[in-house]
Amino acid sequence: MNKHEIMLAGSGGQGMILASIILAQAATLANKNVAQSQSYGPEARGGMCKAELIISDSHISFPRVINPTFILALTQPSLDNYTKGIPADCIVMADESLVIPKWLSEQQVISIPVLDTARIKIGKLFTANIVAVGAINKVLNIADEDSLRNAVMMHIPKKTEEINMNALKAGELLLDKYQSHSLADSLLIA
């Protein structure tokens, strides 16, 4: 890895900011350089929300995402809004319930059931962000397994350890089942 410019987008209350903080913590534990920021509309819960994260093996000279290399979108407005004009080699991970905009190529999209995995398999929709963290790390190899798990444990409420560890593993397993295509192949770590 040289540098990842990551954007996590969804609606307020989906935990995108916490997911970015956990990924940043995991990268730090794995001795990588990190810059993290977030923004959300005045509606907060329910309004559009975005978190940005830059992870690099070398010095980060500017702390904002300029040329995203990876975008996670959990809502249709975030997918539509944040993927316009992105580089052709940017990987877009979208919840499979979303309609993929025509400007995205099939090769750059990873469509997986983040929300259904949290709601149905884990039994709690609030774990969708942790499911996403597991899937993102599987694709980008941000941190080793121990660093990722330690980062999750540092940022979740007490007595939710088991459900969040199950959500993290479920996110990782989503990529085992995913049939990757050319762009994803270059990033996917089995």
SEFIVO-574001 format. One record per residue (C-alpha): residue in three letters; x, y, z. Coordinates in steps of 0.05 Angstrom, whole numbers, plus 32768, in hexadecimal, padded with zeros to 4 digits. Layout:
BEGIN
ALAXYZ...
//
This chain:
BEGIN
MET800080008000ASN801980457FF0LYS7FDC80718000HIS7F9180688006GLU7F6180A38002ILE7F2180878020MET7EDB80A58025LEU7EA48084804EALA7E5F80A0803FGLY7E1A80928058SER7DE680B38084GLY7DEF80CF80CAGLY7DE6809780FCGLN7E04806080D1GLY7E47806680F4MET7E72807D80B9ILE7E9A80AC80E6LEU7EA780758119ALA7EBB804580E1SER7EEE807780C8ILE7F098081810EILE7F1080368117LEU7F33802E80D4ALA7F61806980E6GLN7F718049812AALA7F7F80068109ALA7FAE802680D7THR7FD1804B8110LEU7FD9800A8136ALA7FF77FEC80F6ASN802A802580F5LYS800D804B80BAASN8003809680B3VAL7FBB80AD80B7ALA7F9080EB80ADGLN7F4580E880BDSER7F0C811A80B7GLN7EC1811B80B3SER7E85814580A0TYR7E3A814080A4GLY7DFE816A8096PRO7DD8819280CAGLU7DA5815980CEALA7DDC812C80ECARG7DB480ED80F7GLY7D9480DB80B5GLY7DB88110808BMET7DF28102805DCYS7E3380F38081LYS7E7A80EA8067ALA7EBC80D78088GLU7EFF80DB8065LEU7F3D80B48075ILE7F8380B58057ILE7FB1807B8068SER7FF8807B804FASP803A8059805BSER805B809D8052HIS804F80E58068ILE80098102805BSER801181498042PHE7FC7815B803CPRO7F92813F806BARG7F56813F803CVAL7F42810D8006ILE7F4F812B7FC1ASN7F5280ED7F94PRO7F2C80B67FB7THR7F46806F7FADPHE7F0C804F7FD3ILE7EC580657FE3LEU7E928040800FALA7E4A80558004LEU7E10803B802ETHR7DD980698014GLN7DC2807B7FCEPRO7DCC80C67FD8SER7E1480BB7FF0LEU7E23808C7FB6ASP7E0680BC7F84ASN7E2680FA7FA2TYR7E6C80E37FB3THR7E7C80B87F76LYS7E7280EC7F40GLY7EB480FC7F1EILE7EDE80CC7F46PRO7F1D80AD7F28ALA7F1180707EFDASP7F3D80467F2ACYS7F1780587F6AILE7EF6801A7F88VAL7EAE80267F9EMET7E917FF87FD3ALA7E4580007FD3ASP7E0F7FDE7FFBGLU7DEE7FAD7FCBSER7DAA7FCF7FD6LEU7DC2800C7FB0VAL7DBA801B7F66ILE7DFF80247F47PRO7E0380657F20LYS7E11805F7ED5TRP7E5280877EDCLEU7E7380507F04SER7E9180157EDFGLU7E817FCF7EF4GLN7ECB7FC27F00GLN7ED07FF77F36VAL7E947FE37F5FILE7E917FB07F98SER7E477FA77FAAILE7E3E7F817FEBPRO7E057F7A801FVAL7E227FA48058LEU7DDE7FBB8073ASP7DBC7F77806CTHR7DF77F54808DALA7DF17F8280C9ARG7DA57F7E80CCILE7D9B7F3480BDLYS7DDB7F0D80CCILE7DF37F358108GLY7DAC7F4A811DLYS7DBC7F93812ALEU7DBD7FC880F3PHE7DEA7FF5811ETHR7E247FC58110ALA7E247FD780C5ASN7E60800480CFILE7E887FCB80EEVAL7E737F9C80B6ALA7E8D7FD18086VAL7ECE7FD880ACGLY7EDB7F8D80A4ALA7ECB7F8F805AILE7EF57FCD804EASN7F327FB18071LYS7F2B7F70804AVAL7F2F7F988008LEU7F637FCC801CASN7F8D7FA5804FILE7F927FE3807BALA7FA77FBC80B9ASP7FB67F7780D2GLU7F7F7F5080F5ASP7F977F60813CSER7F9E7FAB812FLEU7F587FAD8110ARG7F377F878149ASN7F5C7FB1817DALA7F447FF1815AVAL7EFC7FD9815AMET7F017FC681A4MET7F1C800B81B5HIS7EE0802F8197ILE7EA2800581A7PRO7E76800881E5LYS7E837FD5821CLYS7E577F968218THR7E547F9B81CBGLU7E967F7881BFGLU7E797F3581A7ILE7E467F538177ASN7E797F83815AMET7EAE7F4C8151ASN7E787F22812DALA7E687F5E8101LEU7EB27F6880F0LYS7EBA7F1F80DCALA7E7A7F2180B4GLY7E957F5D808DGLU7ED57F38807ELEU7EAE7EFB8066LEU7E857F258036LEU7EC47F2E800CASP7ED37EE4800DLYS7E917ED97FEATYR7E997F147FBBGLN7EAC7F047F73SER7EDF7F3C7F67HIS7EED7F597F24SER7F2A7F7A7F05LEU7F317FBB7F2EALA7F1E7F997F6FASP7F4F7F617F60SER7F897F927F64LEU7F757FA57FACLEU7F537F687FC7ILE7F7C7F447FFCALA7F657EFC8005
//
